[in-house]
């Protein structure tokens, strides 16, 4: 079995969207390393009187791992803590003034705080607690061999390190919460769009069920009554009409069973003919009565019922959007024949004055989704969008004949 490759560690803040934020940990680590390395050597030799070579080795061991902390803060902490404890023990071999900090000089405290910030941004709570307890144990243990007695300032590394761990952990958890909320909002929005699409498709399927069921019922009645309405039919013709009626009834039953799941207790009006081009004028009149001036150009062209239904619903939704979002805006509705297609156009200008408050506090998102689904259903095209003057335009082109629908 091939060996499993270790996952390459990511740098701190590598997932940030801005480049300067991703580079920030590297910049801070570099500045700390460059500043602390010579400072540690000078302070340990000049103030504490430590041997130059020992001071240099301690400075490298305490400052250089800060660069490693950007990608592997826990490993860097192990090295730095060992170097800090070794430095405290090395200072026991020299005689330094009581005013100087021990066991950890100021340079070590600054570097350790930066390391704790890196740990808090990367590690889990349990790890951070163990890090702080280890630091406190090392600090307290060294206090038993303090050359000038113990005091509160000897615990600065433990206190400040704990504050840095707590602060960084809080920032990391806050970021995680915000990231998860953003992900959840994205998922919820996708689910909302998907639900809206499915609901609109179900609504279209119910209406198509009504259209087809109406025509199938007419076929059944005509086939059943043919023998009574037409005299002198041969027996084979009567049998053919009987077969047509039986097939129509069977098809109607199958369709009801198949699409019955799309209906619910609140859905009414089965087997009722759906509105078409001739009913668009009623929509315009109702909108005008609501206070929106509408100019209407009708079209009397015969179209398939599914096309007429789609045109009616597109105008219905477009006018509803005008009333909701631009009350009182002058609107133009036209249905015209263009070659082998009909063009449905709804254009409104800007409202005479901004609405004091929206008529609806939240939309369902069914409007444009429903328009697109209906246009796609009949093989047409849809163009929607705002106009430069602040109005809105909805333009749909739908096939004019059954041949274009296939």
Secondary structure as UniProt FT lines:
FT   TURN            12..15
FT   HELIX           19..42
FT   HELIX           43..47
FT   HELIX           52..63
FT   HELIX           65..68
FT   TURN            69..71
FT   HELIX           73..91
FT   TURN            92..93
FT   TURN            98..99
FT   HELIX           106..122
FT   HELIX           125..143
FT   TURN            144..145
FT   TURN            147..148
FT   HELIX           152..155
FT   HELIX           156..229
FT   TURN            231..232
FT   HELIX           235..259
FT   HELIX           260..262
FT   TURN            265..266
FT   TURN            270..271
FT   HELIX           277..279
FT   HELIX           280..289
FT   TURN            290..291
FT   STRAND          294..297
FT   HELIX           305..325
FT   TURN            327..328
FT   STRAND          331..338
FT   TURN            339..340
FT   STRAND          341..348
FT   HELIX           366..378
FT   STRAND          381..386
FT   TURN            388..389
FT   STRAND          392..399
FT   HELIX           402..405
//
